[in-house]
Amino acid sequence: MPRAQAQLDLDRAVTLRQLRTFATVADLNSFSLAARRLKLSQPSVSYQVKELEETLGLPLLDRLGKRVQLTEAGTLLYGYARRMLGVLDEATVAIEEMRGIKRGTLRVGASTTVGIYLLPAALGAFKKLHPGLVISLEIGTRARVQEQVLRNELDLAVVGPALQDPELAIMPFLSDELVVIAPAGHPLTGKRGLSLKDLETQPFVMREAASGSRWSLEKAARKAGARLMVAMELGSNGAIKHAVESGLGLAVISRYACALEFSSGRLVELDVRGFPIRRDWHIVHLRRRKLPASVGAFIDFLQDRSWLSSNGSRGRVRPPTD
């Protein structure tokens, strides 16, 4: 009888909201980051965890400055909390499937180029088909958005090349082409069969070291035995294009990102051996998760590619490799 009474008291005293808050703090090892993800104030997050600790009569988290760490009791509770919240999330998906795609959310992540130049058109077209959906797009490095998928902060991400992880399902999406660009009127414009070694004396405007385009360029340079001169590092394709237009150097960038500048004549593509470099974008999602109807439908929509015609890009698309 006492054991049954204790269980009844726990049922009344502990809320799912407290458990989700506690699990989020544990996931991120931070009260402030948990507050940001849950869209709550930090004092509210701290209060909910404190209430939970007082109910259980045990400390769940060790506060180590700005970071936190699970205690032995916290580690035990975290496992149960994650299982309970996982079942609740599955129930949410099942109910959403019964409603169809009339309501719900779609949280998409993407690496920079595909996130800026392609996905907005896809999301816009999908939103027209399903106006009741609340859609969000998070743009960041491939490592960041894939980590957000792993933490179930995003439903899916489009990146390329994908970082391999056994917990992620990775599907081919589209092929991109990296090209060498120069400002209109550059002395190398019109020259045929240039090599990367021919460009060793040219300044290059490059993305940060972690970017996919920078990695592809450096790999091509090593293969050609060329040492390229890095004049400047910039964090966005837009900034790079402006720098190249201003005569600050050459660059290697996605053909999708330069379509407007090529058509207007502000930038030109140089004829360099080994270019364009083809790279594949991929769709990634959490393998173990049962996908909501909205997520599955959006993946099918992306792979159908009919939305590309409205983006003016269909003619540049090549089938992705397996």
C-alpha positions as CSV (number, residue, x, y, z in Angstrom):
1,M,0.0,0.0,0.0
2,P,2.7,2.6,0.8
3,R,4.4,1.8,-2.5
4,A,1.1,2.4,-4.4
5,Q,0.5,5.6,-2.5
6,A,4.0,6.8,-3.4
7,Q,3.4,6.1,-7.1
8,L,0.1,8.0,-7.0
9,D,1.8,11.0,-5.5
10,L,4.4,10.9,-8.2
11,D,1.7,10.8,-10.9
12,R,0.2,13.9,-9.4
13,A,3.4,15.8,-8.7
14,V,5.5,15.3,-11.9
15,T,4.3,16.8,-15.2
16,L,5.3,16.0,-18.7
17,R,6.4,19.6,-19.1
18,Q,8.8,19.3,-16.3
19,L,10.2,16.1,-17.8
20,R,10.6,17.6,-21.2
21,T,12.3,20.7,-19.7
22,F,14.7,18.5,-17.7
23,A,15.5,16.3,-20.7
24,T,16.2,19.3,-22.9
25,V,18.6,20.8,-20.3
26,A,20.3,17.4,-20.1
27,D,20.6,17.2,-23.9
28,L,22.2,20.6,-24.2
29,N,24.1,20.7,-20.8
30,S,22.8,24.2,-20.5
31,F,19.9,26.0,-18.9
32,S,20.2,29.0,-21.3
33,L,20.3,26.9,-24.5
34,A,17.4,24.8,-23.2
35,A,15.4,28.0,-22.6
36,R,16.1,29.1,-26.1
37,R,15.0,25.8,-27.7
38,L,11.8,25.6,-25.5
39,K,11.1,29.3,-26.1
40,L,10.9,29.9,-22.3
41,S,12.7,32.2,-20.0
42,Q,15.8,30.9,-18.2
43,P,14.2,31.4,-14.8
44,S,11.2,29.4,-15.9
45,V,13.4,26.5,-17.0
46,S,15.4,26.6,-13.7
47,Y,12.2,26.7,-11.7
48,Q,10.7,23.6,-13.4
49,V,13.9,21.6,-12.9
50,K,14.1,22.7,-9.2
51,E,10.4,21.7,-8.7
52,L,11.2,18.3,-10.2
53,E,14.2,17.8,-7.9
54,E,12.1,18.8,-4.9
55,T,9.4,16.4,-5.8
56,L,11.8,13.5,-6.1
57,G,13.9,14.6,-3.2
58,L,17.1,14.1,-5.1
59,P,19.5,16.4,-7.1
60,L,19.2,15.7,-10.8
61,L,21.8,18.1,-12.2
62,D,25.2,19.4,-11.0
63,R,25.5,23.1,-11.8
64,L,29.1,23.7,-13.0
65,G,29.1,27.4,-13.9
66,K,27.3,27.8,-17.1
67,R,27.3,24.1,-17.8
68,V,25.4,21.3,-16.1
69,Q,26.0,17.6,-15.7
70,L,23.6,14.8,-14.8
71,T,23.9,13.3,-11.3
72,E,23.4,9.5,-10.8
73,A,19.7,10.1,-10.1
74,G,19.5,12.4,-13.1
75,T,21.0,9.8,-15.4
76,L,18.5,7.3,-14.2
77,L,15.5,9.6,-14.7
78,Y,16.8,10.8,-18.0
79,G,16.5,7.3,-19.5
80,Y,12.9,6.9,-18.4
81,A,12.0,10.5,-19.4
82,R,13.4,10.0,-22.9
83,R,11.3,6.8,-23.4
84,M,8.2,8.5,-22.1
85,L,8.6,11.6,-24.3
86,G,9.5,9.3,-27.3
87,V,6.1,7.5,-26.9
88,L,4.3,10.9,-26.6
89,D,6.0,12.1,-29.8
90,E,5.0,8.9,-31.6
91,A,1.4,9.5,-30.5
92,T,1.6,13.0,-31.9
93,V,2.8,11.6,-35.3
94,A,0.0,9.0,-35.3
95,I,-2.7,11.6,-34.6
96,E,-1.2,13.9,-37.3
97,E,-1.4,11.1,-39.8
98,M,-5.1,10.7,-39.1
99,R,-5.6,14.4,-39.7
100,G,-3.6,14.3,-42.9
101,I,-1.4,17.3,-43.8
102,K,-4.0,19.9,-43.1
103,R,-2.2,21.0,-39.9
104,G,1.2,20.5,-38.3
105,T,4.7,21.7,-38.5
106,L,7.7,21.1,-40.9
107,R,11.1,22.0,-39.6
108,V,13.8,22.0,-42.3
109,G,17.5,22.6,-42.1
110,A,20.0,23.2,-44.9
111,S,23.6,24.0,-45.6
112,T,24.1,27.5,-47.0
113,T,23.9,27.2,-50.8
114,V,21.0,24.9,-51.1
115,G,19.2,26.7,-48.2
116,I,19.5,30.1,-49.8
117,Y,19.1,29.3,-53.5
118,L,16.9,26.3,-53.8
119,L,14.9,25.3,-50.7
120,P,12.9,28.6,-50.4
121,A,11.3,27.8,-53.8
122,A,10.5,24.2,-52.7
123,L,9.1,25.3,-49.4
124,G,7.0,28.0,-51.0
125,A,5.5,25.6,-53.5
126,F,4.8,23.0,-50.8
127,K,3.2,25.6,-48.6
128,K,0.8,26.5,-51.4
129,L,-0.3,22.8,-51.5
130,H,-0.6,22.6,-47.7
131,P,-1.4,26.1,-46.4
132,G,-2.2,24.9,-42.9
133,L,1.4,23.8,-42.2
134,V,3.7,25.9,-40.1
135,I,7.1,25.8,-41.9
136,S,10.5,26.9,-40.7
137,L,13.9,26.8,-42.4
138,E,17.2,26.8,-40.5
139,I,20.4,27.5,-42.5
140,G,23.8,26.6,-41.1
141,T,26.8,24.5,-41.7
142,R,26.2,20.9,-42.6
143,A,27.6,19.7,-39.3
144,R,25.3,22.0,-37.4
145,V,22.0,21.1,-39.2
146,Q,22.8,17.4,-39.1
147,E,23.4,17.7,-35.3
148,Q,20.0,19.4,-35.0
149,V,18.4,16.5,-36.9
150,L,20.1,14.0,-34.5
151,R,18.7,16.0,-31.5
152,N,15.2,16.0,-33.2
153,E,15.3,19.8,-33.4
154,L,14.8,19.5,-37.2
155,D,12.6,17.0,-39.1
156,L,15.1,16.8,-42.0
157,A,18.1,18.6,-43.5
158,V,19.4,19.0,-47.0
159,V,23.2,19.0,-47.1
160,G,26.1,18.0,-49.3
161,P,28.1,15.9,-48.8
162,A,26.4,14.4,-45.8
163,L,28.4,13.5,-42.8
164,Q,28.0,9.8,-42.2
165,D,26.2,8.7,-39.1
166,P,24.5,5.4,-38.3
167,E,21.6,7.2,-36.8
168,L,20.8,9.1,-40.0
169,A,19.0,8.0,-43.1
170,I,20.7,9.6,-46.1
171,M,19.0,9.9,-49.5
172,P,20.4,11.5,-52.8
173,F,18.7,14.7,-53.8
174,L,20.2,16.9,-56.5
175,S,23.6,17.5,-58.1
176,D,25.3,20.9,-57.9
177,E,28.2,22.2,-60.0
178,L,31.1,24.3,-58.6
179,V,32.5,26.6,-61.2
180,V,35.4,29.1,-61.2
181,I,34.1,32.7,-61.5
182,A,35.7,36.0,-62.4
183,P,34.5,39.5,-62.9
184,A,33.4,40.6,-66.4
185,G,36.4,41.8,-68.4
186,H,39.0,39.7,-66.5
187,P,42.1,39.0,-68.6
188,L,41.5,35.2,-68.4
189,T,38.0,35.5,-69.8
190,G,37.7,33.5,-73.0
191,K,40.9,31.6,-72.5
192,R,40.4,27.8,-73.0
193,G,41.9,24.9,-71.1
194,L,43.2,26.8,-68.1
195,S,44.6,24.7,-65.2
196,L,44.6,25.4,-61.5
197,K,48.4,25.8,-61.7
198,D,47.7,28.6,-64.2
199,L,45.7,30.4,-61.5
200,E,48.4,30.2,-58.8
201,T,49.2,33.9,-59.2
202,Q,45.6,34.9,-59.0
203,P,44.1,35.9,-55.6
204,F,41.1,33.8,-54.5
205,V,38.1,34.8,-52.4
206,M,37.1,31.7,-50.5
207,R,34.5,30.5,-48.0
208,E,35.5,29.4,-44.5
209,A,37.5,26.2,-44.1
210,A,34.5,24.2,-42.9
211,S,32.4,24.8,-46.1
212,G,31.8,22.2,-48.7
213,S,32.9,24.4,-51.6
214,R,36.2,25.2,-49.9
215,W,36.8,21.5,-49.2
216,S,36.1,20.6,-52.9
217,L,38.4,23.4,-54.2
218,E,41.3,22.4,-51.9
219,K,40.9,18.8,-52.9
220,A,41.1,19.7,-56.6
221,A,44.1,22.0,-56.0
222,R,46.0,19.1,-54.2
223,K,45.2,16.8,-57.1
224,A,46.5,19.4,-59.6
225,G,49.6,20.1,-57.5
226,A,48.6,23.8,-57.3
227,R,49.0,26.2,-54.4
228,L,46.3,28.8,-54.6
229,M,46.6,32.2,-53.1
230,V,43.9,33.0,-50.5
231,A,43.3,36.7,-50.6
232,M,40.2,36.7,-48.4
233,E,37.8,34.5,-46.5
234,L,34.1,35.4,-46.5
235,G,31.2,33.7,-44.8
236,S,28.6,33.8,-47.5
237,N,28.2,33.3,-51.2
238,G,26.6,36.7,-51.6
239,A,29.7,38.4,-50.1
240,I,32.0,36.4,-52.3
241,K,30.1,37.4,-55.4
242,H,30.3,41.0,-54.5
243,A,34.0,40.7,-53.8
244,V,34.6,39.0,-57.2
245,E,32.6,41.7,-59.0
246,S,34.7,44.3,-57.3
247,G,37.9,42.7,-58.7
248,L,39.2,41.4,-55.4
249,G,39.9,37.9,-56.8
250,L,38.5,34.7,-58.4
251,A,36.3,32.3,-56.6
252,V,34.8,28.8,-56.8
253,I,31.1,28.8,-56.2
254,S,27.9,26.9,-57.0
255,R,26.4,27.5,-60.4
256,Y,23.0,27.8,-58.8
257,A,24.3,30.7,-56.7
258,C,25.6,32.6,-59.8
259,A,22.6,32.2,-62.2
260,L,21.5,35.8,-61.9
261,E,25.0,37.3,-62.2
262,F,25.8,35.1,-65.2
263,S,22.6,36.1,-67.0
264,S,23.3,39.8,-66.4
265,G,27.0,39.5,-67.4
266,R,28.4,40.8,-64.1
267,L,30.3,37.5,-63.6
268,V,31.7,35.0,-66.0
269,E,32.7,31.4,-65.8
270,L,36.3,30.5,-66.5
271,D,37.2,27.4,-68.6
272,V,39.4,25.5,-66.1
273,R,40.3,21.8,-66.5
274,G,38.6,19.7,-63.9
275,F,35.7,22.1,-63.6
276,P,32.8,22.2,-63.1
277,I,33.2,20.0,-60.0
278,R,30.0,18.0,-59.4
279,R,28.8,17.4,-55.9
280,D,25.6,15.8,-54.6
281,W,23.2,17.2,-52.1
282,H,21.5,14.8,-49.8
283,I,18.3,14.6,-47.7
284,V,18.9,13.4,-44.1
285,H,16.5,12.5,-41.4
286,L,16.6,10.5,-38.1
287,R,16.5,6.8,-39.1
288,R,14.7,5.5,-36.0
289,R,12.0,8.1,-36.0
290,K,8.6,7.5,-37.6
291,L,8.2,10.4,-39.9
292,P,5.1,12.6,-39.6
293,A,2.9,12.7,-42.7
294,S,4.1,16.3,-43.5
295,V,7.8,15.3,-43.4
296,G,7.3,12.2,-45.6
297,A,5.2,14.2,-48.1
298,F,7.8,16.9,-48.3
299,I,10.6,14.4,-49.0
300,D,8.5,12.9,-51.8
301,F,7.9,16.5,-53.1
302,L,11.6,17.3,-53.1
303,Q,12.5,14.2,-55.0
304,D,9.7,14.7,-57.5
305,R,11.5,18.0,-58.6
306,S,8.5,19.4,-60.4
307,W,8.9,22.6,-58.2
308,L,12.2,23.3,-59.9
309,S,10.5,24.5,-63.1
310,S,9.0,27.4,-61.2
311,N,12.4,28.2,-59.9
312,G,13.9,28.5,-63.4
313,S,16.4,25.7,-62.6
314,R,15.1,22.6,-64.2
315,G,17.4,22.7,-67.2
316,R,20.5,22.7,-64.9
317,V,19.5,19.7,-62.8
318,R,21.3,16.4,-63.3
319,P,20.2,13.1,-61.7
320,P,22.0,12.4,-58.5
321,T,24.3,9.5,-58.1
322,D,23.4,6.6,-55.8
